[in-house]
Amino acid sequence: MKIITAILDIVTAFLHLLEGEVRNLKRSVMRLGRALAFGVVASLLVLAAAGFFLLGIYQYLVTQMSPPAASFVVALLAIVLALIFAGLAKGQIR
């Protein structure tokens, strides 16, 4: 009878431990979800800001040169910025 009681005590302790770990896992998943949501919102805001920045450069360049030339310069600037950020991202992966 003592063996069954000991086994039941071990199982009960394990289930209590498991319950606490599940609670911690839920909290961690919720924090991760919030962090991902904020990261997505921040990324969208940065993307919008970059678009407005490039639009402002284009608007300035149109006053200095022809619209096709201004578009070409802004496109080159966007490509250079994309390559720089891609290089930085690649460096972070390693």
C-alpha positions in Angstrom: 0.0 0.0 0.0 2.9 2.3 0.7 4.2 1.9 -2.8 0.9 2.9 -4.4 0.8 6.0 -2.1 4.3 6.9 -3.0 3.6 6.5 -6.7 0.4 8.6 -6.4 2.4 11.3 -4.5 5.0 11.4 -7.3 2.3 11.6 -10.0 0.5 14.4 -8.1 3.7 16.3 -7.6 4.5 15.9 -11.3 1.0 17.1 -12.3 1.4 20.2 -10.1 4.8 20.9 -11.6 3.3 20.4 -15.1 0.5 22.8 -14.3 2.9 25.5 -13.2 5.0 25.0 -16.3 2.0 25.3 -18.6 1.0 28.5 -16.8 4.6 29.9 -17.5 4.4 28.7 -21.1 1.1 30.6 -21.6 2.6 33.8 -20.1 5.7 33.4 -22.3 3.6 32.8 -25.5 1.4 35.9 -24.7 4.6 38.0 -24.2 6.0 36.7 -27.5 2.7 37.4 -29.3 2.7 41.0 -28.0 6.3 41.5 -29.0 5.6 40.2 -32.5 2.6 42.4 -32.9 4.6 45.5 -31.8 7.4 44.4 -34.2 5.0 44.2 -37.1 3.4 47.6 -36.3 6.9 49.1 -36.0 8.0 47.6 -39.3 4.9 49.0 -41.1 5.5 52.4 -39.6 9.2 52.3 -40.7 8.2 51.2 -44.1 5.7 54.1 -44.4 8.3 56.6 -43.1 10.8 55.3 -45.7 8.2 55.8 -48.4 7.5 59.3 -47.3 11.2 60.0 -47.1 11.7 58.8 -50.7 8.6 60.8 -51.8 10.1 63.9 -50.3 13.4 63.4 -52.0 11.5 62.8 -55.3 9.5 66.0 -54.8 12.6 68.0 -54.2 14.5 66.4 -57.2 11.5 67.2 -59.6 12.2 70.9 -59.0 15.8 70.4 -59.9 15.6 68.0 -62.8 13.1 66.3 -65.1 10.6 63.8 -63.5 12.1 60.7 -65.2 15.6 61.6 -64.0 14.2 62.3 -60.5 12.5 58.9 -60.5 15.7 57.2 -61.6 17.7 58.9 -58.9 15.1 57.9 -56.2 15.0 54.4 -57.5 18.8 54.1 -57.3 18.7 55.4 -53.8 16.0 52.9 -52.8 18.0 50.1 -54.3 21.2 51.2 -52.5 19.3 51.4 -49.2 17.7 47.9 -49.8 21.1 46.4 -50.4 22.6 48.0 -47.3 19.7 46.7 -45.1 19.9 43.3 -46.8 23.6 43.2 -46.0 23.0 44.1 -42.4 20.3 41.4 -42.1 22.6 38.8 -43.6 25.2 39.8 -41.1 22.8 39.3 -38.2 21.9 35.8 -39.3 25.5 34.6 -39.1 
